[in-house]
Amino acid sequence: MEKVIQIGGIDCRLKSSAAVARLYRLHFGDDLIIDMNQLMEDVKANKGTLQPRNITTLEQYAYVCHKHADPSQPETIDEWLDQFEDDGAIYLALGDIISLWKKETESKSTSKKKERISTRPLNTPLFMLRCAQCGIAMKDLELLSIGLINDMFTELKNDDYDYPVIATQADIDNL
């Protein structure tokens, strides 16, 4: 997913894909999925007020998405942030950045099994494991969203579901 947003009066083209979680970890050594989930929880709980750690997460996610869309962006986040005149510019783009994350992680599939696929909270290593289990190559992450890969994994697990009733041709004809 790509989106152009204004940060400090500058048009920034951000590209979010499943590759961003890996890039974030490579750049910052942190877990994007955990960090963004924490940011989302804090935004809900604090009605839009961000803790310093969440502002850092927001900056880092925006930087990685901008660098992903436009490799000519500076090599360090500090250089990237220096191009914006207002120190709070990234905070003003909060809604746009969060909407990009929500779109990236949007999932539509539901598990057919009563128990959850995993009781562990999703993090980047678990997400990468799910990619491997689905047979998704690293180079393909750029083409897919986190939500779509989660849907693919859910559907993969649904293949093992023992459907109690399978429609016959007569059932279909009766429809």
N, C-alpha and C positions, 0 to 999 in steps of 0.2 A: 504494500500500500504506500502510495506517495501522496504527500500533502505539502503545499506551500503555505508557510505561516510567516507572520511578521514578528521578528524579535528585534527590539530596539530600532525600529524603522527600516530594518533590512529584511528583504524577502529571503527566506531560508527554505530550500526544498529539502524536506525530510523524507527518508525512505525507511519504512519499517518492514522487516521480514523476519523469518525465523533465524536468519543469520545474525541478526542484531544481538541476540542473547549471547552468542559466542564471541562476537566482536567486543561487546561490553566487558565480558570476562577477560578477554585478551588485553584490552586497554587499561582496565581499572582493577582487575583481580577480584571483582565483586560479582554477585549473582543478581542479574537484572530481574529475573522473575520474582525472587524474594524481595528485592529492594522496591520494585514497583508495586507489589502487593501490599507492602508496608506503607508506602506512600498513599495508596488508594484508601487503606483503612484509616490512616491519620487524617486525610482530607475529609472523609465522612465524619469521623469523630470530632474533629476540630473545626468543622464548617469552613474549610478553605485555608486555615492557618497552617503553615508548614513548619516543621521542626528543621533545624539546620541540616541534619542528615538527609531529610527529604528534598531540600533545595539542591543539595549536592547530587542526589539521584536524578532529579529533574534535569539539571544541567548536563550530567553525564549521558543520560538517555538522548536528550536533544542533540548533543554533540555527536554521538555515535550515529544517530539517524541522519544528521546533516552530512557527516563524513561519508556515510554509506551511499548517499544520493549524489554527493559531489566530492570526489576524492581530492580535489584541489584545495579543500579546506585545510587550515593549519594542522600540523602534526600533533600539537598538544592542546588540551582543553583550555589552558590559560591563555594561549595565543588566540584561540577561537573566541573566548569570552571577551578579550580585549577589543575586538572589533565592534562591540556594542557599546554605545555611548552611556547608556543608563545601566547601573549595576543591578537594578531590579527588573530589567527587561525580560529576563527569562521567566520571572514570577508572573509577569503580566500575560505571558503566553501559556500559562498553566492549563487553561481549559482546552486549548488546541492540542497541546501535547498529550494530555490525558485522553482526549477523544481518539488520538492516533493509537495510543496503547490499547484502549478498549476495542477498537476495530481490529487491531493486530491479534488480540487474544480471544476474540469472539468465537464461540463454539456453538454448533447447532445439533450435534449428535448426542444421543442419550444412550446410556448403557442399558441393555436388555436384562442384565443380571440384577438381582435385588441387592447384592453386596457391592460395595464400591470396588472399582478396579484396583485402587491402591489407597491405603490409609495414610500414606506419606504425603506431606505437602509437596506440591510441584516446585522443583528448583531446576537450575540449568543442567546439572549432571543427569538428573532423572529425565528431563526433557530430551537431552541428547541420546540417552539410552532408548527412549521411545522412538526416536528417529531411526536409530540403528535397528530396532526390532521391526520397524515398518519397512526397512530396506531403503531408507532415504539417504542419499549420498550428501556429503558436506556441500558440494557445489550446487545442489538442488535447493538448499535452504533459502537462497536468495529469491527463489520463485514461489515459496510457500509462506503462509502465515503460521504463527504459533497455534492459533485457533484451528486452522485446517489440519495441521499435524495432529493436534489433540483429537480432532474428529476422526482422522484416519486410524489412530490408535484405538479409539473406542470401537470403531467399526471392525477392526481386526479382532478385538476381543469378543465382539458380538458374533463372529463366525463360530465361536465355540458354544454359543447359546443353544440349548435344546428347546426349540420352539414347541410348546405343548400341542398346538393345533396348526396344521399346515393346510392352507386352502387347496381344495381340489378344483379341477376344471369346472365341475358342476357349481361349486360355490361362486366362482368367478362369473359364470354364465348367469347365475341368479342375480348378480349385482346389476 
